[in-house]
Structure formats: C-alpha cells, structure tokens
C-alpha cells in the first residue's frame, strides 16, 4: 500500500470515528509511528484533518483551530507571502488589514514602508505597525474577540464603511471548490465584506491549506478580489474562475 492509499484509508477512519490515535494507525497499517506522523502531517498540511499530539481529528466546519496553533502553522509560507504582499504596497498608501495570523505577518513585512495609513480590526496588527512612528494606525471600534484579538460587530462594520482605502489586505479560513471565501464567525465575515466593499484593490493572502477547507459562513467569492497571493499552484477549478477575470495570482513557492 502506497502513502496515498494509506492516507485515503486514514481519512476514512477519521471521518468515521472523529479521532484516531497514532497507536491505532500503527496497529492498523503495520507501519512505523514515524510513517504515520508523516502521513498525518501531510494530510494536515493539505487541510484534510486537524493534527493533535498523539493523533488527529476531523477538520471542523464550525470551529477554527486555536490562535496559538494557527500562528505556527505554515510559518515559512506565510513569511514568503507576506513579503510578496509588502512589495505590492507603495509608500504612502492607505490600507485595510483584517483579522488573521497571515495578515499579522503581512503587518511585520510592512514595517520598513513609509507614510502608510492603516485601518485594522486586528489588535495585533495595530500593535505591530505602531512601532513605525511614520504610520497612521487606526483601530476599528467594536467588540474585542478574546481568542485572537480581532475586533468584530456591527459597530466595526459601520466604522470600516466610513473609509475608502487604496488596498484591502484580507486573510481567510477556507476557500471552497466553487471559489467561496469561507470563515467561522459571521461577525468577522461582515467586517471582511465591508473591507472588500470599501477598497479600490483587494489582495487575498491564503496558503495552500485553505483550498478545499470547509467553514460554515460564506464571506464572499474569490472572484471579488483583484490579487491572490499563495504558496503553491492553485487548484484547477479555482484557476478557471480567476483567469477569465484577469485576477492576478502570485505563487510564492520558495519556502
């Protein structure tokens, strides 16, 4: 049995029981724990499962991975993508930056710019960018989400809608096969929609694990963005949506 066949069977087991341990999989497939860990890491990297110490579980469509875990996932890819996004932002630009660990990495990559005017609903982004005294950083009003420092709610949407910015930089939790941009919190989705509506150009920054990942709230369609920055070639079905619209795709695969 090759690794692809084994991973397919592992996925079926996880979908059936919700969680499987490494010990169970070692016994089932008669391979080493190291082989199973490689399989699980590969499947988690592709967004098929959620990896845990000692095993793995189904990827949830109703609950996002915790903030600290998200911060360290695909770190090299996020850094590479963030550097690419920073190249697209000219000095003196006005920008929105939304919630997410990827957009926080983008904020760090922007620190050497000059004269940026930034509106964000991400407390961590505001803290990072405030280190540059030449920036004007405005944090949106609203309810602070304790899990990740995101600011959400109707007040946040109203606040965002007062601005007309050059660039909106957004992250996302999942991208459906039909190009739907998906997230877990409807309040966060409303804010992202306001950012898209009030930006002259929208840059979506999403690593490969987001493609095919499920989340229960539809934020928008990938056809509403202007530029996609990712770390691997996009799935063919998504590419077919983007090409006729002339949406730019930057693949930062040197990670």
C-alpha positions in Angstrom: 0.0 0.0 0.0 1.5 3.3 -1.0 1.2 6.5 1.1 -1.7 8.0 -1.0 -3.7 4.8 -0.5 -2.9 4.7 3.2 -3.8 8.4 3.7 -7.1 7.8 2.0 -7.9 5.0 4.4 -6.7 7.1 7.4 -9.1 9.9 6.3 -12.0 7.5 6.1 -11.2 6.3 9.6 -11.0 9.8 11.0 -14.3 10.8 9.3 -15.9 7.7 10.7 -14.8 8.0 14.3 -13.9 11.7 14.7 -10.4 11.0 16.2 -7.7 8.3 15.7 -4.5 7.9 17.7 -1.1 7.2 16.2 -1.0 3.9 18.1 -4.3 2.8 16.4 -2.9 3.7 13.0 0.4 1.9 13.6 -1.5 -1.2 14.5 -4.0 -1.0 11.6 -1.4 -0.4 8.9 1.6 -2.2 10.3 4.0 0.7 9.7 6.2 2.7 12.0 5.0 5.7 14.1 7.3 7.9 12.0 5.5 6.9 8.8 2.1 7.6 10.4 3.3 11.0 11.6 4.5 11.9 8.1 1.1 10.8 6.8 -0.8 12.9 9.3 1.4 15.9 8.8 0.9 15.8 5.1 -2.9 15.5 5.5 -2.9 18.4 8.0 -0.8 20.4 5.6 -3.4 19.9 2.9 -6.2 20.9 5.3 -7.9 17.5 5.3 -7.5 16.9 9.1 -6.6 18.7 12.3 -3.4 17.3 13.8 -3.0 16.8 17.5 -0.3 15.4 19.8 -0.8 11.7 19.6 -3.3 11.6 16.8 -5.6 13.6 14.5 -9.3 14.5 14.2 -11.8 15.7 11.6 -11.4 19.2 10.3 -14.3 21.2 11.8 -16.5 23.5 9.7 -17.9 25.2 12.8 -14.8 25.9 14.9 -11.5 27.3 13.9 -8.2 26.0 15.2 -6.9 27.9 18.2 -4.9 31.1 17.7 -1.6 29.8 19.0 -1.7 26.8 16.7 -2.6 28.9 13.7 0.4 31.2 14.5 2.9 28.5 13.9 1.2 26.7 11.0 2.8 27.2 7.6 5.1 29.8 9.0 7.7 29.8 6.2 4.9 30.1 3.6 3.2 33.0 5.5 6.5 34.8 5.6 7.1 34.4 1.9 3.6 35.5 1.1 3.8 38.5 3.4 7.0 39.7 1.7 5.3 39.4 -1.7 2.3 41.4 -0.4 4.6 44.1 1.0 6.1 44.6 -2.4 2.6 45.5 -3.8 2.0 48.2 -1.2 3.6 51.6 -2.2 4.8 54.1 0.4 2.0 56.5 1.4 -0.8 54.0 0.6 -4.0 53.7 2.6 -4.8 50.1 3.5 -7.2 47.9 5.4 -5.8 44.8 7.2 -8.2 42.3 8.7 -8.1 39.5 11.3 -5.7 36.6 10.9 -2.2 35.3 11.6 -1.3 35.7 7.9 -2.2 39.3 7.9 -0.2 39.8 11.1 2.8 38.5 9.2 2.0 41.0 6.4 2.0 43.8 9.0 5.5 42.8 10.1 6.6 42.8 6.4 5.3 46.4 6.0 7.3 47.9 8.9 10.0 49.4 6.7 7.5 51.3 4.5 6.9 55.0 4.9 3.8 57.0 5.4 1.2 54.2 5.5 -2.3 54.9 6.7 -3.8 51.8 8.1 -7.2 50.9 9.4 -7.5 47.5 11.0 -9.8 45.4 13.2 -6.8 43.3 14.4 -5.3 44.4 17.8 -2.1 42.5 17.0 -1.7 44.3 13.6 -2.2 47.7 15.3 0.4 46.8 17.9 2.9 45.7 15.3 2.5 48.7 13.0 2.5 51.2 15.8 6.3 50.6 16.1 6.7 52.8 12.9 6.2 56.4 14.0 5.6 57.4 10.4 2.5 55.4 10.1 -1.0 56.5 11.0 -2.7 53.4 12.5 -6.4 53.5 13.3 -8.1 50.6 15.1 -11.8 49.9 14.4 -14.4 50.2 17.1 -16.2 47.2 18.3 -16.1 44.1 20.5 -12.7 42.5 21.1 -12.7 38.8 20.5 -10.6 37.3 23.3 -9.5 34.3 21.3 -7.3 36.2 18.8 -7.6 40.0 19.4 -10.0 40.5 16.5 -12.4 43.4 16.7 -15.9 42.5 15.4 -19.5 43.5 15.4 -21.9 46.0 13.8 -20.0 49.0 15.2 -16.9 47.6 13.5 -18.7 47.3 10.1 -20.0 50.9 10.4 -16.6 52.2 11.3 -14.9 50.4 8.3 -17.6 51.7 6.0 -16.5 55.3 6.7 -13.3 54.8 4.8 -12.3 54.5 1.2 -8.9 52.8 1.1 -6.4 52.1 -1.7 -5.8 48.5 -0.7 -7.7 45.9 1.4 -5.5 43.0 2.6 -7.5 40.1 3.8 -6.9 36.6 5.1 -9.4 33.7 5.0 -10.1 30.4 6.9 -11.2 28.4 3.8 -11.8 28.5 0.1 -14.5 26.3 -1.3 -14.2 24.4 -4.6 -16.6 26.9 -6.1 -14.5 29.8 -5.1 -16.4 30.7 -2.0 -14.4 32.5 0.7 -15.3 30.9 4.0 -14.9 31.7 7.7 -16.2 30.6 11.1 -17.6 33.8 12.7 -20.4 35.7 10.9 -19.3 38.9 12.7 -15.8 38.6 11.2 -17.3 37.9 7.8 -19.4 41.1 7.9 -16.3 43.1 8.6 -14.4 41.5 5.8 -17.3 42.2 3.4 -17.1 45.9 4.5 -13.4 45.9 3.8 -13.9 44.4 0.3 -16.7 46.9 -0.5 -14.5 49.9 0.5 -11.2 49.0 -1.0 -10.0 50.1 -4.5 -7.9 46.9 -4.7 -8.4 43.7 -2.7 -5.4 41.3 -2.0 -6.2 37.9 -0.6 -3.3 36.2 1.1 -4.0 32.5 1.6 -1.7 29.5 1.8 -2.4 26.2 0.1 -4.1 24.6 3.1 -7.0 27.0 2.8 -8.1 25.5 -0.6 -10.8 22.9 0.0 -11.0 23.7 3.7 -14.6 24.0 5.0 -16.0 26.7 7.2 -19.7 27.4 7.8 -20.0 31.1 6.9 -19.6 32.4 3.3 -17.7 35.7 3.3 -17.5 36.4 -0.4 -16.4 34.9 -3.7 -12.8 34.7 -4.8 -14.0 36.5 -8.0 -14.4 39.7 -5.9 -10.7 40.0 -5.3 -8.1 41.6 -7.5 -5.0 39.7 -6.5 -4.3 36.3 -4.9 -1.1 35.6 -3.1 -0.5 32.0 -2.2 2.4 29.5 -1.7 1.5 26.7 -4.2 -0.3 26.4 -7.5 -4.0 26.9 -7.1 -6.4 24.0 -7.9 -7.5 23.9 -11.5 -11.2 24.7 -10.7 -10.1 27.9 -8.9 -7.7 28.8 -11.7 -10.6 28.5 -14.2 -12.5 31.1 -12.2 -9.6 33.5 -11.9 -8.2 33.6 -15.4 -11.2 34.9 -17.4 -11.4 37.8 -14.9 -7.8 38.7 -15.1 -7.2 38.2 -11.4 -3.5 38.2 -10.6 -2.0 35.2 -8.9 1.4 35.2 -7.2 2.7 31.8 -6.1 5.5 32.1 -3.6 6.8 28.6 -3.7 10.3 29.2 -2.5 9.6 28.4 1.1 
